[in-house]
Amino acid sequence: MEHDEHLTADKADAMAVPTPGTESRAVPGANSNAVPGANSNAVPGAKGAVLPERRCILTGAHGPRTTLIRLAVGPDSQVAIDLSTKLPGRGAWIVADRRVLEAALVKGKLRGALARAFKANDLKLPDTLPDQIASGLERRALDRLGLENKSGNLIWGSERIGEALLKGKVRLLLHAGDARADGMGKLEAKRRGASPDTISIILPVGRDQLSMALGRENVVHAAISDAASAARVIEALERWAAFNGTKVSVADEEDDHTGSAPAEAGDDSTGSATAEAGNDSTGSAVAETGIKRH
């Protein structure tokens, strides 16, 4: 049975301990101890429902499980990352913030907090914990895309995506980080014209990793038509980005970098995710270290 501390919203407000500097990470208008992105406890579509909350052992910030990282301890006293939140036994939660975690590791604060949480002083804490979490979140985000593809929720191929955009059927538009600016610009023009409410994201991985995740060859652009599927993908991407200190930013607030790029030769228009020919480094968009939202 899991013994993690869970809090109702009222109890959490009363018990959370403010930490200097935590306020800068709080959502504007939310409690200063709230985990970033956790400004609402309502389940989408479930009016009045409240998600159980967890509290970070490092900062005192509290929020839904999806906004924190769970750590567990194995029989050998080894501290393990539990991104799926399914490992048995007692768990401890930390905020999904790499800088906070790395500072706590260096200062010994994490070891002390874990010793108190698990009531054990012989814990084996890996120095590579931040890298392990970052790799795990990346893998889970890409695996989520693969699962949605297997469920039939993804559209690929520029022509098919363009048609779906014009019909208003796309909920989420995705571009590989190394997508050529012209091919991306064509789809973005259709999105802005016919589907302005559709979210558009430039992934922090290139076409090779995206293709591998989807089990197809040379996928550069993809779209999701199902709202629930899009929400699951966005949640995984935002959690990954948040840990790395970046965010899914609204690219419409930035300078448009897609309008004047050279033509993207051989952009797949058949819908079969075949090779996007003419790939050269001079015409490609620079891969982002964060996740950029249009």
Backbone torsions as a table, in degrees:
resi	resn	phi	psi	omega
1	MET	NA	138.2	-179.1
2	GLU	-79.5	133.0	-177.0
3	HIS	-111.5	19.7	-179.1
4	ASP	-60.6	143.2	176.6
5	GLU	-70.0	126.9	174.9
6	HIS	-124.9	146.4	-171.4
7	LEU	-128.6	141.1	166.5
8	THR	-76.3	166.9	-178.0
9	ALA	-59.9	-43.5	-178.5
10	ASP	-66.9	-44.4	-179.1
11	LYS	-65.7	-37.5	-179.4
12	ALA	-64.4	-41.6	179.5
13	ASP	-61.5	-34.7	-177.6
14	ALA	-77.4	-31.6	-172.7
15	MET	-97.4	-22.9	-174.4
16	ALA	-63.5	141.2	-179.2
17	VAL	-106.3	117.1	-179.8
18	PRO	-63.4	142.6	176.7
19	THR	-121.1	133.1	179.6
20	PRO	-52.1	130.3	179.8
21	GLY	93.3	-15.1	-179.2
22	THR	-67.0	-31.2	-175.1
23	GLU	-58.9	-31.8	-177.4
24	SER	-68.6	-17.9	-179.1
25	ARG	-99.0	-1.5	-178.0
26	ALA	-78.3	152.4	177.0
27	VAL	-71.6	131.9	179.8
28	PRO	-53.0	129.4	178.8
29	GLY	88.5	-7.8	-179.2
30	ALA	-99.7	171.3	175.5
31	ASN	-57.8	140.8	-174.4
32	SER	-65.0	-15.1	180.0
33	ASN	-99.5	6.6	-179.4
34	ALA	-74.5	143.2	175.6
35	VAL	-67.9	140.6	178.5
36	PRO	-52.1	131.4	179.5
37	GLY	88.9	-3.4	-177.3
38	ALA	-108.3	46.7	-177.0
39	ASN	-84.0	-1.1	178.0
40	SER	-144.3	135.3	178.7
41	ASN	-100.5	1.2	-177.4
42	ALA	-76.0	135.1	175.4
43	VAL	-74.7	130.7	-179.5
44	PRO	-53.3	126.0	176.4
45	GLY	84.3	-5.1	-179.0
46	ALA	-118.3	89.9	-173.2
47	LYS	-64.8	127.5	177.5
48	GLY	86.4	-12.2	-179.4
49	ALA	-73.1	146.3	-178.5
50	VAL	-123.9	131.3	177.7
51	LEU	-81.2	141.5	174.5
52	PRO	-64.4	143.1	-177.1
53	GLU	-108.9	156.8	173.7
54	ARG	-125.3	158.9	-178.1
55	ARG	-120.1	136.1	179.6
56	CYS	-70.6	129.5	-178.9
57	ILE	-75.7	-10.1	-179.3
58	LEU	-96.4	-39.5	-172.9
59	THR	-114.0	-18.0	-174.6
60	GLY	83.9	-4.6	178.0
61	ALA	-66.2	146.2	-178.3
62	HIS	-129.8	153.2	179.8
63	GLY	178.0	179.7	178.2
64	PRO	-60.5	157.6	-177.5
65	ARG	-58.6	-30.7	-177.1
66	THR	-68.4	-13.4	-178.0
67	THR	-102.4	1.0	179.3
68	LEU	-127.4	174.2	178.2
69	ILE	-116.4	130.3	179.2
70	ARG	-93.4	135.2	173.7
71	LEU	-115.0	143.2	179.1
72	ALA	-131.7	168.5	179.8
73	VAL	-123.2	130.2	179.1
74	GLY	-84.1	176.2	-179.9
75	PRO	-59.5	-25.5	-179.6
76	ASP	-91.4	14.6	-179.5
77	SER	68.3	15.5	178.1
78	GLN	-81.2	126.9	176.8
79	VAL	-75.8	128.7	-176.6
80	ALA	-124.8	147.9	176.0
81	ILE	-81.3	135.8	-179.2
82	ASP	-126.2	73.0	-177.5
83	LEU	-67.3	-25.4	179.5
84	SER	-85.2	-8.6	-178.7
85	THR	55.4	36.4	-177.3
86	LYS	-118.0	-5.4	179.0
87	LEU	-67.1	142.5	-177.6
88	PRO	-73.1	164.0	174.9
89	GLY	90.5	-174.3	-178.0
90	ARG	-69.9	146.9	178.8
91	GLY	-127.6	157.2	174.1
92	ALA	-127.1	144.4	-172.9
93	TRP	-115.4	139.2	176.3
94	ILE	-127.8	150.4	179.7
95	VAL	-64.8	144.9	-179.3
96	ALA	-80.0	73.0	-177.3
97	ASP	-144.4	109.2	-174.8
98	ARG	-61.9	-39.7	-178.3
99	ARG	-63.6	-41.6	178.2
100	VAL	-63.5	-43.6	-178.6
101	LEU	-64.7	-45.5	-178.5
102	GLU	-63.9	-40.7	178.0
103	ALA	-64.5	-39.0	-179.9
104	ALA	-68.4	-32.4	177.3
105	LEU	-67.7	-46.4	-177.7
106	VAL	-63.3	-41.0	-175.8
107	LYS	-84.7	-6.7	-178.4
108	GLY	80.7	5.4	-178.2
109	LYS	-67.9	-36.7	-179.5
110	LEU	-65.6	-44.0	179.9
111	ARG	-60.6	-43.4	179.5
112	GLY	-64.6	-42.4	180.0
113	ALA	-65.4	-39.0	178.8
114	LEU	-69.1	-38.2	178.3
115	ALA	-60.7	-39.8	177.9
116	ARG	-71.0	-39.8	-177.3
117	ALA	-67.2	-41.0	-176.8
118	PHE	-98.7	-1.9	-179.9
119	LYS	54.0	49.2	-179.0
120	ALA	-149.9	141.6	-178.7
121	ASN	-109.9	-1.5	-176.8
122	ASP	-107.4	29.4	-176.6
123	LEU	-70.2	142.3	176.5
124	LYS	-99.5	108.5	-174.1
125	LEU	-109.3	112.9	-178.3
126	PRO	-69.6	138.5	177.6
127	ASP	-68.3	-21.1	-176.8
128	THR	-90.5	16.0	-176.4
129	LEU	-54.0	-46.5	179.2
130	PRO	-59.3	-42.1	179.0
131	ASP	-65.4	-39.2	179.1
132	GLN	-62.7	-41.9	179.7
133	ILE	-66.8	-44.6	-179.8
134	ALA	-60.1	-44.6	179.3
135	SER	-65.5	-39.2	179.7
136	GLY	-65.7	-41.2	179.0
137	LEU	-67.5	-38.4	175.9
138	GLU	-62.3	-46.2	-179.2
139	ARG	-62.1	-41.8	-179.1
140	ARG	-67.0	-37.2	178.6
141	ALA	-65.4	-44.4	179.7
142	LEU	-70.0	-37.4	176.6
143	ASP	-63.3	-35.9	178.1
144	ARG	-61.6	-41.9	176.4
145	LEU	-60.9	-42.1	179.3
146	GLY	-62.9	-40.9	179.8
147	LEU	-66.3	-40.2	179.0
148	GLU	-67.3	-33.5	177.0
149	ASN	-66.3	-43.7	179.3
150	LYS	-64.5	-27.2	179.1
151	SER	-82.0	-1.5	178.2
152	GLY	81.6	20.5	-176.8
153	ASN	-94.9	-4.1	-177.3
154	LEU	-104.8	146.4	174.2
155	ILE	-117.6	135.4	176.9
156	TRP	-134.7	164.7	-174.5
157	GLY	94.2	126.5	-173.9
158	SER	-58.2	-40.9	-177.4
159	GLU	-66.6	-45.9	-179.2
160	ARG	-65.9	-40.7	178.5
161	ILE	-64.2	-43.2	179.0
162	GLY	-59.9	-43.3	178.7
163	GLU	-63.6	-41.4	-179.9
164	ALA	-66.0	-37.4	177.4
165	LEU	-63.2	-44.1	-179.2
166	LEU	-64.2	-27.2	178.9
167	LYS	-90.1	-1.2	179.4
168	GLY	71.8	27.7	-176.0
169	LYS	-99.3	-0.5	-176.2
170	VAL	-98.1	129.5	176.4
171	ARG	-99.1	-28.9	-178.7
172	LEU	-145.1	129.5	178.3
173	LEU	-112.7	129.9	-176.8
174	LEU	-121.4	139.3	176.6
175	HIS	-125.9	137.1	173.2
176	ALA	-63.2	151.0	-177.8
177	GLY	-62.6	-24.4	179.4
178	ASP	-105.5	21.0	176.7
179	ALA	-62.6	138.9	178.1
180	ARG	-67.9	142.6	-172.8
181	ALA	-61.6	-35.7	-177.2
182	ASP	-68.4	-46.6	179.1
183	GLY	-62.4	-39.4	177.3
184	MET	-67.3	-39.4	-178.6
185	GLY	-63.2	-37.1	179.4
186	LYS	-62.4	-44.5	-179.7
187	LEU	-69.7	-37.4	179.6
188	GLU	-65.9	-34.2	178.2
189	ALA	-64.8	-40.5	178.1
190	LYS	-68.5	-38.0	179.0
191	ARG	-63.8	-47.7	-178.5
192	ARG	-65.3	-32.0	-177.9
193	GLY	-79.8	-44.2	-172.9
194	ALA	-109.8	-24.4	-177.3
195	SER	-134.8	61.2	-174.9
196	PRO	-63.5	-19.7	179.6
197	ASP	-85.7	-7.0	179.4
198	THR	-71.6	132.1	177.4
199	ILE	-79.1	137.9	179.3
200	SER	-126.4	130.9	-175.2
201	ILE	-129.8	134.0	170.4
202	ILE	-94.4	117.9	-175.9
203	LEU	-73.5	152.1	177.8
204	PRO	-84.5	18.8	175.7
205	VAL	-129.6	154.7	179.9
206	GLY	-85.0	-176.3	-176.5
207	ARG	-63.5	-30.6	-179.0
208	ASP	-63.8	-48.2	179.5
209	GLN	-69.1	-37.5	178.0
210	LEU	-64.1	-43.2	179.9
211	SER	-63.3	-41.8	179.4
212	MET	-63.2	-40.3	179.9
213	ALA	-63.9	-35.6	-177.3
214	LEU	-91.5	-8.0	179.5
215	GLY	69.8	32.0	179.9
216	ARG	-135.2	170.6	-178.2
217	GLU	-92.6	131.4	169.2
218	ASN	47.8	55.6	175.7
219	VAL	-84.5	123.3	-178.2
220	VAL	-108.0	-37.0	180.0
221	HIS	-129.6	147.1	175.7
222	ALA	-147.2	158.4	179.8
223	ALA	-140.4	154.6	178.6
224	ILE	-125.2	130.3	-177.0
225	SER	-98.6	-22.2	-177.4
226	ASP	-87.4	128.9	-175.4
227	ALA	-64.8	-42.8	-179.6
228	ALA	-65.8	-39.6	177.6
229	SER	-62.9	-45.3	179.0
230	ALA	-60.1	-40.8	-179.7
231	ALA	-63.7	-39.5	179.4
232	ARG	-65.1	-42.1	-179.9
233	VAL	-66.7	-45.1	-179.4
234	ILE	-61.8	-40.9	179.3
235	GLU	-60.5	-44.1	-179.7
236	ALA	-66.8	-40.2	-179.9
237	LEU	-68.4	-40.6	-178.8
238	GLU	-68.9	-36.2	178.1
239	ARG	-65.2	-41.4	177.5
240	TRP	-62.7	-47.8	-179.2
241	ALA	-64.6	-41.6	-177.7
242	ALA	-60.9	-40.6	-179.3
243	PHE	-63.1	-35.4	-178.7
244	ASN	-84.3	6.2	176.9
245	GLY	80.4	14.0	176.8
246	THR	-112.6	-175.0	178.2
247	LYS	-151.8	163.6	173.8
248	VAL	-80.9	97.1	-174.2
249	SER	-89.2	155.8	178.3
250	VAL	-83.7	103.8	-174.0
251	ALA	-69.3	-18.8	177.9
252	ASP	-65.0	-18.7	178.5
253	GLU	-85.0	-10.0	-179.9
254	GLU	-102.3	173.9	176.7
255	ASP	-65.5	137.0	178.6
256	ASP	-72.6	121.0	-177.3
257	HIS	-107.7	13.1	-174.9
258	THR	-109.6	-7.7	-169.0
259	GLY	-82.6	-23.9	-172.2
260	SER	-117.7	16.2	-177.8
261	ALA	-80.0	157.7	178.8
262	PRO	-66.9	162.9	-175.4
263	ALA	-61.4	144.5	177.2
264	GLU	-93.1	99.6	-173.9
265	ALA	-69.5	141.1	172.4
266	GLY	67.4	22.7	179.0
267	ASP	-60.8	130.8	-174.9
268	ASP	-61.9	121.2	179.0
269	SER	-117.9	7.0	-176.6
270	THR	-93.3	-15.4	-179.3
271	GLY	86.0	10.3	-176.7
272	SER	-106.3	8.3	178.4
273	ALA	55.2	40.7	176.5
274	THR	-80.9	177.2	-172.5
275	ALA	-60.2	138.8	175.4
276	GLU	-91.7	98.4	-171.7
277	ALA	-72.2	166.5	176.3
278	GLY	73.7	24.4	-179.7
279	ASN	-75.4	117.9	172.7
280	ASP	-139.2	156.1	-171.3
281	SER	-68.9	-17.1	-177.0
282	THR	-79.4	-24.0	-176.4
283	GLY	-106.4	5.3	-174.9
284	SER	-96.8	150.7	175.7
285	ALA	-72.8	142.2	179.8
286	VAL	-70.7	131.5	179.5
287	ALA	-64.5	135.3	-177.7
288	GLU	-88.3	146.2	173.2
289	THR	-79.3	-22.7	175.6
290	GLY	-107.8	-170.6	-179.8
291	ILE	-111.4	122.3	-174.4
292	LYS	-105.1	127.9	178.9
293	ARG	-105.3	134.7	174.5
294	HIS	-88.6	NA	NA
